[in-house]
Amino acid sequence: MKKHNIMIPKPRSNFVKVECESCKNVKVLYTYSTKAVLCPSCNSELLVNTGGQAKITGNILETLD
């Protein structure tokens, strides 16, 4: 099999820019995080661990590749 015929699967996880709903602080988070992430300025939860893909409670601004 030639190298140009090999399909490389795209990962299901990625990094996202998330904005806190209360203080509008922006933080970059990983979508499959294993820990809950708090906002550094107001201590509200931005991400909750669910065992798989995390639940993001803030506003997602963009997906980073």
N, C-alpha and C positions, 0 to 999 in steps of 0.2 A: 504494500500500500504506500503510495507516495505521500510526502509530508503535506502537500496542499489539499489532500482529500480527508485528512483527519479532522473531525469536528471536535472542538473544545467547548464543553458546556459552559454556559454563563452562570456564575454563582447567583444563588437566590438572595444572598445578603448583600447589603451595601451601606454606605454612610449617607446620612441625611442631615441637612441643616434644619434645626428645630427652634422655633421662637416661643418663648414663655408667654402664656396668655395674660398673666397679670403684670409683669414688669417689662415685657418686650425684649428681654435679653436673648441673644442668639447663641446656640451651642451646637456643635457637631456631634452626632450620636451614631452608634452602630446598631443596626436593626435587630441583630440577634444577641443583644447584650445579656449577660448573666446576672447583672446587678441592677437594682433600681437606681435611676439617676435623678438627682435633685438639681434645681436651679441654683447657681452659686450666689445669687443676690437675694432671692426671696424665699428659698428653701421649699418651693412647691415642686411636686413630682412631674418630671418631663417624660419619664419612661418607666414602665412597670414590667417586670419579668413575668413571662407566662409559661416558661419551660421550652418554648420554641421561638417563634418570631415575637419580639417584644411589642407591647401595646404602647404606642406613643400618644401621650395626652396633650402635648403642645401642638402648635401649628407647624406643619411641614412646609418649609420654604422652597427647598430644592433637593434633588437627589444628586449626590456626588459620585463620579465613576472612578 
